[in-house]
């Protein structure tokens, strides 16, 4: 049974990661036209430029939220932040490297 439990945990972990990646990919594609999976494979310098662009989008989204603008979307905000964090983690220097 221990083997089945380990497989179940691995499957759930993988599905959770795939769901998170799909959410980030959709948010980036819809809000700024960036292909998330291509950005993950981009060189470090290009990935940092994409992170900076996402950071600007996050600032704009935060301002929309603070001003209770009708176009603010909490799910988009969360997805952008997760995408930015994932790209920054993959870049040399760890999270929020040189942002």
C-alpha angles and dihedrals in degrees: 000000000000090000092053091048091052091049091048092051091048091049093049091048092050093047091049091052092047091051091049091048092049091050092050092046092052093047093049094045094048099041103039110000096249120146103226096201092049089048090054090056095043121109117270095258093051090045090054090052089052090049090053090050091050090048089057090050090050091052090052091048091050090052090051089052094048091051092044090236115184093237095057112119119190092198091055089048092052093045092050091050093049091048092049091048092048093050092046092049091053091051118087111264097045130249118004090000109184094341 
